Amino acid sequence: MTPANPLESIYFIKLPQDFNFHSANISIDPNILLPVQKKDNADSGNFNMQELSEEQILSGILTILAYDRENINLDYYRKILQEARPNIKKELTDMAIAKTQNEDWDLAEEIWMALNGLEPENKAIILNMGIFFDQRADNYRHSSLHDDADAYDAAALDYYTQAMDSDPELPDAFFNAAYFHLKKHNYADAKGCFENYIALTSDASDEELGEGGLEKKRIAEENVEKINNRNLENERFHYAYELISSGQEEKGVQEIRKFIQENPAVWNAWFMLGWGLRRMEQFEGAKQAFEKARECEGGDENADTLNELAICQMETGDFEGAKESLVEALSIDPDSTKIISNLGELYLKLGNEAEARKFFLTVLEIDPTDKIAAMELKKLETEV
């Protein structure tokens, strides 16, 4: 989360009588202090009222809406902002989406928070907040910043929960929440969300759903069927995941082995077994589990399985096999920085530093914040 306190960048002032907003319709209450965004390098000792701009006031209001939800003057500040910028919601939404797409995470978060403060009951904004925090969690996890990722996951779940509690209900809130739960291997909740999405869209015609809605409905139905057929709602399966992800790999491996005894054809279970064994550095056993996962229905479609298999192949000296696995994984997920970074690690093990450098540079082109690629490049530069 944003470490600094954004409210420290705010002054509260009484507006000068000769100050005029661009819009003549704005009514100012002289008894309420207005928040003003400090200029760069400014402090309370050198504030010049003659240089006060409308943008400073509006920026100050946005900061208050984003980070001071207990402020008693929020409704008044919202009124000023909307009178000064009638299209402010659309402007902020477009900007937030653009900053998110460009992975300008900190600024995007500030804008989403301000939007949420502007219309706190707007469930569409709340859903977008959930999606944003979900995406940012993925970004942190790809950079191996797991504590930050967990914090953003918790925020994402909170916003998804709020979005699902709407009247009328938002089908997309359930669809996105379902995918969130899938990533967490929480298949019971994922199934419930998918089923809600299907139910909420059951009366809509194909024309009303459109191409995107029809595809989402197909995906939802397919996932419900997979969860049912593979017995993924089983409490032992989720318990095994929770154990492994919390560092109790040995107990988790024991639990998932019990699940596999009753469900030997579930690729997800073999994947989890391999994941637990790999974390325990039992690479040969992990490799066999990932290979078994690929033999099961659906297991050969997953880039993560191939990526994990490649890690075990590298650790057991099968470099040619690792290369084949990573190349195939990359054909499934061409923009995966995990896979590209592992190709760099592979070429380091093969002694080809020039080729390894290319892969790490590619990772940073896709994600400039990737700490592992940056660290490996720094080591290569130091060794030159």
C-alpha positions as CSV (number, residue, x, y, z in Angstrom):
1,M,0.0,0.0,0.0
2,T,1.0,3.7,-0.4
3,P,3.6,4.2,2.4
4,A,3.5,8.0,2.8
5,N,0.5,9.8,4.3
6,P,-0.9,11.8,1.3
7,L,-2.8,14.1,3.7
8,E,0.5,15.6,4.8
9,S,0.6,17.3,1.4
10,I,-2.6,19.3,2.2
11,Y,-3.1,22.8,3.6
12,F,-6.5,24.0,4.8
13,I,-7.2,27.6,4.1
14,K,-9.9,30.2,4.1
15,L,-10.5,31.3,0.5
16,P,-9.6,34.9,-0.2
17,Q,-12.6,37.1,-1.0
18,D,-11.1,38.1,-4.4
19,F,-10.6,34.4,-5.5
20,N,-12.7,33.4,-8.5
21,F,-13.4,29.9,-9.8
22,H,-13.7,29.5,-13.6
23,S,-17.3,28.4,-13.1
24,A,-19.5,31.2,-11.8
25,N,-22.0,28.7,-10.4
26,I,-19.9,27.6,-7.5
27,S,-21.2,28.7,-4.1
28,I,-18.5,29.0,-1.4
29,D,-19.2,28.8,2.3
30,P,-16.7,31.2,3.9
31,N,-16.9,29.3,7.2
32,I,-15.5,26.1,5.8
33,L,-11.8,25.8,5.2
34,L,-10.8,24.4,1.8
35,P,-8.1,21.8,1.3
36,V,-5.2,22.9,-1.0
37,Q,-2.6,20.7,-2.5
38,K,0.9,21.9,-1.8
39,K,3.1,22.8,-4.7
40,D,6.4,20.8,-5.1
41,N,8.9,21.8,-2.5
42,A,6.4,23.9,-0.6
43,D,5.8,24.0,3.1
44,S,3.5,25.9,5.4
45,G,6.1,28.6,6.0
46,N,6.4,29.8,2.4
47,F,2.8,29.5,1.2
48,N,1.9,32.4,-1.1
49,M,-1.9,33.1,-1.2
50,Q,-1.4,35.2,-4.3
51,E,-0.2,32.2,-6.2
52,L,-3.2,30.0,-5.2
53,S,-4.7,28.2,-8.2
54,E,-8.1,26.5,-8.8
55,E,-6.2,23.3,-9.6
56,Q,-4.6,23.3,-6.2
57,I,-8.0,23.4,-4.5
58,L,-9.5,20.7,-6.7
59,S,-6.4,18.5,-6.2
60,G,-6.7,19.0,-2.5
61,I,-10.4,18.0,-2.6
62,L,-9.5,14.8,-4.5
63,T,-6.9,13.9,-1.9
64,I,-9.4,14.4,0.9
65,L,-12.0,12.3,-0.9
66,A,-9.4,9.6,-1.4
67,Y,-7.8,9.4,2.1
68,D,-10.0,11.3,4.7
69,R,-13.3,9.5,4.6
70,E,-14.2,10.7,8.1
71,N,-14.0,14.4,7.1
72,I,-17.2,16.1,8.1
73,N,-17.2,18.4,5.1
74,L,-17.0,15.6,2.4
75,D,-20.4,16.4,0.9
76,Y,-19.5,20.1,0.6
77,Y,-16.2,19.2,-1.1
78,R,-17.9,16.8,-3.5
79,K,-20.4,19.6,-4.5
80,I,-17.6,22.1,-5.2
81,L,-15.7,19.5,-7.3
82,Q,-18.7,18.5,-9.4
83,E,-19.7,22.1,-10.0
84,A,-16.2,23.0,-11.1
85,R,-15.8,19.9,-13.2
86,P,-19.2,18.5,-14.3
87,N,-17.5,15.6,-16.2
88,I,-15.1,14.8,-13.3
89,K,-16.2,11.2,-12.9
90,K,-15.6,10.3,-16.6
91,E,-12.3,12.2,-16.6
92,L,-11.1,10.4,-13.5
93,T,-12.3,7.0,-14.7
94,D,-10.5,7.4,-18.1
95,M,-7.4,8.5,-16.3
96,A,-7.5,5.7,-13.8
97,I,-7.9,3.0,-16.5
98,A,-5.1,4.5,-18.6
99,K,-2.7,4.6,-15.6
100,T,-3.6,1.0,-14.6
101,Q,-3.0,-0.2,-18.2
102,N,0.4,1.6,-18.1
103,E,1.1,0.0,-14.7
104,D,1.6,3.4,-13.1
105,W,0.3,1.8,-9.9
106,D,0.7,4.5,-7.3
107,L,-1.0,7.2,-9.3
108,A,-3.7,4.8,-10.5
109,E,-4.5,3.9,-6.9
110,E,-4.8,7.5,-5.9
111,I,-7.3,8.2,-8.7
112,W,-9.4,5.1,-8.0
113,M,-9.5,6.0,-4.3
114,A,-10.6,9.5,-5.2
115,L,-13.3,8.2,-7.5
116,N,-14.5,5.9,-4.7
117,G,-14.6,8.9,-2.4
118,L,-16.5,11.0,-4.9
119,E,-19.3,8.3,-5.3
120,P,-18.8,5.9,-2.3
121,E,-22.1,4.1,-3.1
122,N,-21.4,3.5,-6.8
123,K,-21.0,-0.3,-7.1
124,A,-19.5,-0.1,-10.6
125,I,-16.6,2.0,-9.1
126,I,-16.3,-0.4,-6.2
127,L,-16.0,-3.3,-8.7
128,N,-13.3,-1.5,-10.6
129,M,-11.5,-1.0,-7.3
130,G,-11.6,-4.7,-6.7
131,I,-10.2,-5.4,-10.2
132,F,-7.5,-2.8,-9.7
133,F,-6.3,-4.2,-6.4
134,D,-6.5,-7.7,-7.8
135,Q,-4.2,-6.7,-10.7
136,R,-1.8,-4.9,-8.4
137,A,-1.6,-7.9,-6.2
138,D,-0.6,-10.0,-9.2
139,N,2.0,-7.5,-10.2
140,Y,3.6,-7.7,-6.7
141,R,3.4,-11.5,-6.7
142,H,5.2,-11.7,-10.0
143,S,7.9,-9.5,-8.5
144,S,8.1,-11.9,-5.5
145,L,6.8,-9.2,-3.1
146,H,4.5,-11.6,-1.4
147,D,3.6,-9.5,1.7
148,D,2.5,-6.6,-0.5
149,A,0.6,-9.0,-2.8
150,D,-1.3,-10.5,0.2
151,A,-2.2,-7.0,1.4
152,Y,-3.6,-6.0,-2.0
153,D,-5.4,-9.4,-2.3
154,A,-7.2,-8.6,1.0
155,A,-8.2,-5.2,-0.3
156,A,-9.4,-6.8,-3.6
157,L,-11.6,-9.3,-1.8
158,D,-13.1,-6.6,0.4
159,Y,-14.1,-4.5,-2.7
160,Y,-15.4,-7.6,-4.6
161,T,-17.5,-8.5,-1.6
162,Q,-18.9,-4.9,-1.5
163,A,-19.6,-5.0,-5.2
164,M,-21.5,-8.3,-5.0
165,D,-23.7,-6.8,-2.3
166,S,-25.5,-4.5,-4.6
167,D,-29.1,-3.9,-5.6
168,P,-29.6,-4.5,-8.5
169,E,-26.9,-7.1,-8.5
170,L,-23.9,-6.7,-10.8
171,P,-23.2,-10.0,-12.7
172,D,-19.7,-8.9,-13.5
173,A,-18.9,-8.5,-9.8
174,F,-19.6,-12.3,-9.4
175,F,-17.6,-13.2,-12.5
176,N,-14.5,-11.3,-11.4
177,A,-14.7,-12.5,-7.8
178,A,-14.9,-16.1,-9.2
179,Y,-11.6,-15.6,-11.0
180,F,-10.1,-14.1,-7.8
181,H,-11.1,-17.3,-5.9
182,L,-9.8,-19.5,-8.6
183,K,-6.4,-18.0,-8.3
184,K,-6.6,-18.8,-4.5
185,H,-7.6,-22.4,-5.2
186,N,-10.8,-21.6,-3.3
187,Y,-13.0,-23.6,-5.6
188,A,-16.1,-23.7,-3.5
189,D,-16.4,-19.9,-3.5
190,A,-15.3,-19.7,-7.1
191,K,-18.1,-22.1,-8.1
192,G,-20.7,-20.1,-6.1
193,C,-19.7,-16.9,-7.8
194,F,-19.8,-18.5,-11.2
195,E,-23.2,-20.0,-10.5
196,N,-24.5,-16.6,-9.4
197,Y,-23.2,-15.1,-12.6
198,I,-25.0,-17.7,-14.6
199,A,-28.2,-17.2,-12.7
200,L,-28.1,-13.4,-13.1
201,T,-27.6,-13.7,-16.8
202,S,-30.0,-16.5,-17.5
203,D,-32.9,-14.3,-18.6
204,A,-30.8,-12.1,-20.8
205,S,-31.0,-12.7,-24.6
206,D,-27.9,-13.3,-26.7
207,E,-28.3,-9.8,-28.1
208,E,-28.4,-8.3,-24.6
209,L,-25.4,-10.2,-23.4
210,G,-23.4,-9.5,-26.5
211,E,-20.3,-11.4,-27.6
212,G,-18.4,-10.6,-24.4
213,G,-21.2,-11.7,-22.1
214,L,-21.8,-14.9,-24.0
215,E,-18.1,-15.8,-23.7
216,K,-18.2,-15.1,-20.0
217,K,-21.3,-17.3,-19.6
218,R,-19.5,-20.1,-21.5
219,I,-16.5,-19.7,-19.3
220,A,-18.6,-19.7,-16.1
221,E,-20.5,-22.9,-17.1
222,E,-17.2,-24.6,-18.1
223,N,-15.6,-23.8,-14.8
224,V,-18.5,-25.0,-12.8
225,E,-18.4,-28.3,-14.7
226,K,-14.7,-28.7,-14.1
227,I,-15.0,-28.0,-10.4
228,N,-17.8,-30.5,-10.1
229,N,-16.0,-33.2,-12.2
230,R,-12.7,-32.9,-10.4
231,N,-14.2,-32.7,-6.9
232,L,-12.3,-29.4,-6.3
233,E,-14.8,-28.2,-3.7
234,N,-13.4,-30.9,-1.4
235,E,-12.3,-29.3,1.9
236,R,-9.0,-31.4,1.9
237,F,-7.9,-29.8,-1.4
238,H,-8.3,-26.3,-0.2
239,Y,-6.8,-27.2,3.2
240,A,-3.7,-28.6,1.4
241,Y,-3.4,-25.3,-0.5
242,E,-3.6,-23.2,2.7
243,L,-1.0,-25.3,4.4
244,I,1.5,-25.1,1.5
245,S,1.0,-21.4,0.9
246,S,1.5,-20.7,4.6
247,G,4.8,-22.5,4.7
248,Q,3.6,-25.8,6.1
249,E,4.6,-27.8,3.1
250,E,5.1,-31.2,4.7
251,K,1.5,-31.2,6.1
252,G,0.1,-29.8,2.9
253,V,1.8,-32.5,0.8
254,Q,0.3,-35.2,3.1
255,E,-3.1,-33.7,2.7
256,I,-2.9,-33.5,-1.1
257,R,-1.6,-37.0,-1.4
258,K,-4.8,-38.2,0.5
259,F,-6.9,-36.2,-2.0
260,I,-5.0,-37.8,-4.9
261,Q,-5.7,-41.3,-3.6
262,E,-9.4,-40.6,-4.1
263,N,-9.1,-38.3,-7.2
264,P,-6.1,-39.6,-9.2
265,A,-7.1,-37.9,-12.5
266,V,-7.2,-34.3,-11.2
267,W,-4.3,-32.3,-12.7
268,N,-4.8,-29.5,-10.2
269,A,-4.0,-31.9,-7.4
270,W,-0.8,-33.2,-9.0
271,F,0.2,-29.6,-9.6
272,M,-0.3,-28.8,-6.0
273,L,1.7,-31.9,-5.0
274,G,4.6,-30.8,-7.3
275,W,4.4,-27.2,-5.9
276,G,4.7,-28.4,-2.3
277,L,7.6,-30.8,-3.1
278,R,9.4,-28.1,-5.1
279,R,9.1,-25.7,-2.2
280,M,10.6,-28.5,-0.1
281,E,13.4,-28.8,-2.7
282,Q,12.5,-32.4,-3.5
283,F,12.9,-31.6,-7.1
284,E,12.8,-35.2,-8.6
285,G,9.5,-36.0,-6.9
286,A,8.2,-32.6,-7.8
287,K,9.2,-33.1,-11.5
288,Q,7.3,-36.4,-11.5
289,A,4.2,-34.8,-10.1
290,F,4.2,-32.0,-12.7
291,E,4.7,-34.6,-15.4
292,K,1.7,-36.5,-14.0
293,A,-0.3,-33.3,-14.0
294,R,0.3,-32.8,-17.7
295,E,-1.0,-36.3,-18.4
296,C,-4.3,-35.5,-16.8
297,E,-7.2,-33.8,-18.7
298,G,-6.6,-30.1,-18.8
299,G,-3.1,-30.2,-17.3
300,D,-1.3,-29.8,-20.7
301,E,-3.0,-26.5,-21.2
302,N,-1.5,-24.7,-18.3
303,A,1.7,-22.6,-18.7
304,D,2.3,-22.6,-14.9
305,T,2.7,-26.4,-14.9
306,L,5.3,-26.2,-17.6
307,N,7.1,-23.4,-15.8
308,E,7.2,-25.3,-12.6
309,L,8.3,-28.4,-14.4
310,A,11.2,-26.4,-16.0
311,I,12.4,-25.2,-12.6
312,C,12.6,-28.9,-11.4
313,Q,14.3,-29.9,-14.7
314,M,16.9,-27.2,-14.2
315,E,17.5,-28.3,-10.6
316,T,18.0,-31.9,-11.6
317,G,20.3,-31.1,-14.5
318,D,17.9,-31.7,-17.4
319,F,18.6,-28.4,-19.1
320,E,17.4,-29.4,-22.6
321,G,14.1,-30.6,-21.1
322,A,13.8,-27.3,-19.2
323,K,14.3,-25.3,-22.4
324,E,11.6,-27.3,-24.2
325,S,9.2,-26.8,-21.3
326,L,9.8,-23.0,-21.0
327,V,9.5,-22.5,-24.8
328,E,6.2,-24.4,-24.8
329,A,5.1,-22.4,-21.7
330,L,5.9,-19.2,-23.5
331,S,3.9,-20.2,-26.5
332,I,0.8,-20.5,-24.1
333,D,1.6,-17.2,-22.2
334,P,3.9,-15.0,-24.3
335,D,4.0,-12.1,-21.8
336,S,4.7,-14.1,-18.6
337,T,7.7,-12.4,-16.9
338,K,8.0,-15.5,-14.7
339,I,8.7,-17.7,-17.8
340,I,10.9,-15.2,-19.5
341,S,12.9,-14.7,-16.3
342,N,13.4,-18.5,-15.9
343,L,14.7,-18.7,-19.5
344,G,17.3,-16.1,-18.3
345,E,18.1,-18.3,-15.3
346,L,18.4,-21.3,-17.6
347,Y,20.9,-19.6,-19.9
348,L,22.9,-18.5,-16.8
349,K,23.2,-22.2,-15.8
350,L,24.3,-22.9,-19.4
351,G,27.0,-20.3,-19.1
352,N,25.5,-18.1,-21.9
353,E,25.4,-14.7,-20.1
354,A,24.8,-12.7,-23.3
355,E,21.6,-14.7,-24.0
356,A,20.5,-14.5,-20.3
357,R,20.9,-10.8,-20.3
358,K,18.5,-10.5,-23.3
359,F,15.8,-12.4,-21.4
360,F,16.2,-10.3,-18.2
361,L,16.1,-7.1,-20.3
362,T,12.9,-8.3,-21.9
363,V,11.4,-8.9,-18.5
364,L,12.2,-5.3,-17.5
365,E,10.6,-4.0,-20.8
366,I,7.4,-5.7,-19.8
367,D,7.6,-4.9,-16.1
368,P,10.2,-2.2,-15.1
369,T,9.6,-3.0,-11.4
370,D,10.6,-6.7,-11.6
371,K,13.2,-7.0,-8.8
372,I,14.6,-10.4,-9.8
373,A,15.5,-9.4,-13.3
374,A,17.0,-6.2,-12.1
375,M,19.1,-8.0,-9.6
376,E,20.3,-10.6,-12.1
377,L,21.3,-7.8,-14.5
378,K,23.1,-5.9,-11.8
379,K,25.1,-9.1,-10.9
380,L,26.0,-9.6,-14.6
381,E,27.2,-6.0,-14.9
382,T,29.3,-6.4,-11.7
383,E,30.9,-9.5,-13.1
384,V,31.9,-7.9,-16.4
